[in-house]
Amino acid sequence: MTDLEHPDDPQDSAKLKAVLLVVAALAFVVSPLISQPFTGFNPAQLPIPVDDPPIQPAGYAFSIWGVIYLWLLGSAGYGLLRRDTAPDWDRGRWGAFISLAIGASWIAVALSAPVMATILIWLMLGGALWALARAPARDRGWNALPLGLYAGWLTAASCVATGTVVMGHGWGSPEALSWVMLGVALALSVWLTLRLRTPTYPIAVAWALIGILAANGASAFGLAAGLGALILLALGFRQLRA
């Protein structure tokens, strides 16, 4: 018989994707160890330097990446060792792979090209959401929950990056654009929280908003970010109870 009469075994394809996802996760986790720390775009990289825009969270908020890196790596490893051929696990692997593969070079790009980094982070978010929407109902601690934390932070980070780049090109004041992007982040994250029903997603966005509150203090903008965080935390804990 010819090869055409023996199509590729779906299980072999699933195993290959599981291996590729582990490789991408490893590259993603190692990337911050071989580059400079990233806590926001350098103002000197933009045509109009913007120091500490209101939309930028406090530096400590970026510590969430430690949890994200380890949980995603554990998720990829578990998927390879225990669920390599499982169809429900396989459905979201391409989205996760694309997101992590882009993410492996993201810090290096962000340190030199903010506009390209902003485009890439939205692509990372798209891949993460694609994978999260297809996450299996079982093994949530090894799949949906780490993906939710990752996608939630990327939602906030994408809005922060967009606002910073736009204001850095003089297309609006830092204050006005920060309000616009805060509104976009809140609207997008509440909508996705209600659709995805993964509690770590709103919790991650809330963590970023608390970082914005910490950076802005008791200003109107800071309090608005804090209120948004409370709303998302309420939704997240409601989903946890469910």
Summary of the structure (lengths in Angstrom):
residues: 242
radius of gyration: 18.9
end to end distance: 53.0
largest distance: 73.8
contacts: 839
relative contact order: 0.14
helix: 76%
strand: 0%
